[in-house]
Amino acid sequence: MIADCERALGRPRDALEVLAGLDTKQAPAPLVIEALIVEAGARADLGQRAEGLRLLKNAASRRVGPDYARARLLYAYADLLLDDGDEAQSRAAFVLAGLLDPQGLLNTADRVAELDGVTLPESLADEPEPAEEPHTPDETMDADGAAGPEKDEEEA
């Protein structure tokens, strides 16, 4: 997390120094994967995009770690590929990431659709859901489910 913060603050070299202190043999796989994602981003920030791609590609090929962590790794790889202009390989990596993320926590489907040129018209994308008609306090539902005037206890 500290390395990611260093990178966010525009200090990719400091991020790499923090990551150098991580014992990858003792750390859990999800942490190692997150560290690789941060390192690849820091490398890209330093103009070493090819090295970042290499790191992510090698890690993805090992297929180690829980599915969601691997999905995040593939997502980062796809993003770097896309930044590099390799849309076909990027799309393939987004698809693989989506397969490892069945809950859809990552926006892989949106990214694949975007690469495929599929977009929602603005009128549909920003359209609010229709609101239910509010019931007034003096209305109740009759036997057919229709709203009607409330009956006094004496009338019932």
C-alpha positions in Angstrom: 0.0 0.0 0.0 2.9 2.4 0.8 4.5 1.7 -2.6 1.2 2.4 -4.3 0.9 5.7 -2.4 4.4 6.6 -3.4 3.5 6.0 -7.0 0.3 8.0 -6.7 2.4 10.9 -5.3 4.5 10.8 -8.4 7.5 9.1 -6.9 7.8 5.8 -8.8 11.5 5.4 -7.8 10.5 5.5 -4.1 7.7 3.0 -4.8 10.3 0.6 -6.3 12.5 1.0 -3.2 9.6 0.1 -0.9 8.8 -2.9 -3.1 12.4 -4.1 -2.9 11.9 -4.7 0.8 9.1 -7.2 0.3 10.1 -10.8 0.9 8.1 -12.4 -1.9 8.9 -15.9 -0.6 7.2 -15.3 2.7 4.4 -12.9 1.5 0.9 -14.3 0.6 0.3 -14.6 -3.2 -2.4 -11.8 -3.3 0.1 -9.4 -1.8 2.9 -10.4 -4.2 0.5 -10.0 -7.1 -0.5 -6.5 -5.9 3.2 -5.6 -5.5 3.8 -6.7 -9.1 0.9 -4.6 -10.3 2.4 -1.6 -8.5 5.9 -2.3 -9.8 4.7 -2.6 -13.4 2.9 0.7 -13.1 6.0 2.3 -11.6 8.1 0.9 -14.4 5.7 2.4 -16.9 5.8 5.7 -15.1 9.6 5.7 -15.5 9.3 5.0 -19.2 10.1 1.3 -18.7 6.8 0.0 -20.1 8.3 -3.0 -21.8 9.7 -4.1 -18.4 6.3 -3.6 -16.8 4.6 -5.7 -19.5 7.3 -8.4 -19.0 6.7 -8.6 -15.3 2.9 -8.9 -15.6 3.1 -11.3 -18.5 5.4 -13.6 -16.6 3.3 -13.5 -13.4 0.1 -14.2 -15.4 1.7 -17.2 -17.1 2.5 -18.8 -13.7 -1.2 -18.9 -12.8 -0.5 -18.6 -9.1 -2.8 -17.0 -6.5 -6.6 -16.7 -6.0 -8.7 -16.0 -9.0 -9.6 -12.4 -8.1 -5.9 -11.5 -7.6 -5.1 -13.1 -10.9 -7.9 -11.2 -12.6 -6.5 -7.9 -11.2 -3.1 -8.9 -12.6 -4.5 -9.6 -16.1 -6.5 -6.4 -15.9 -3.3 -4.4 -15.2 -1.6 -6.3 -18.1 -4.5 -5.5 -20.4 -4.4 -1.8 -19.5 -0.6 -1.6 -20.2 -1.1 -3.4 -23.5 -3.8 -0.9 -24.4 -1.6 2.0 -23.5 1.0 0.4 -25.8 -1.6 0.3 -28.6 -2.0 -3.5 -28.7 -5.8 -3.6 -28.8 -6.1 -7.3 -29.8 -3.9 -8.6 -27.0 -5.4 -6.1 -24.5 -8.9 -7.4 -25.4 -7.8 -11.0 -24.9 -6.4 -10.2 -21.5 -9.5 -8.3 -20.4 -11.6 -11.3 -21.4 -9.4 -13.7 -19.4 -9.6 -11.3 -16.4 -13.4 -11.3 -16.7 -13.4 -15.1 -16.6 -11.6 -15.0 -13.3 -14.0 -12.4 -11.9 -17.5 -14.0 -12.2 -18.9 -11.4 -9.8 -18.0 -8.6 -12.1 -16.1 -6.6 -9.6 -13.8 -5.3 -12.3 -15.2 -3.5 -15.3 -13.8 -6.0 -17.8 -17.1 -6.3 -19.7 -17.2 -2.6 -20.2 -13.6 -2.5 -21.3 -14.2 -5.3 -23.9 -17.3 -3.6 -25.1 -15.4 -0.4 -25.5 -12.7 -2.1 -27.5 -15.4 -3.7 -29.7 -16.9 -0.3 -30.3 -20.1 -1.0 -28.4 -21.4 2.1 -26.6 -24.7 3.1 -25.0 -26.4 6.2 -26.4 -26.0 9.0 -24.0 -29.8 9.3 -23.7 -29.9 5.7 -22.2 -26.7 5.9 -20.2 -27.9 8.9 -18.1 -31.6 8.1 -18.0 -32.8 7.8 -14.4 -34.9 4.9 -13.3 -38.7 5.7 -13.2 -39.9 6.5 -9.7 -42.9 4.8 -8.1 -46.0 6.9 -7.6 -46.1 7.8 -3.9 -49.3 6.8 -2.1 -51.1 9.4 -0.1 -51.6 8.6 3.6 -55.4 8.3 3.1 -55.2 5.6 0.5 -55.1 1.8 1.0 -55.1 -1.1 -1.4 -58.4 -2.8 -2.2 -58.7 -6.5 -2.9 -57.6 -6.0 -6.6 -54.4 -4.1 -5.5 -55.8 -0.8 -6.6 -55.5 2.2 -4.4 -58.7 3.5 -2.9 -59.9 5.8 -0.1 -59.2 4.5 3.4 -62.3 3.1 5.1 -63.2 4.2 8.6 -63.3 1.5 11.3 -67.1 2.1 11.6 -67.6 1.4 7.9 -65.6 -1.8 7.9 
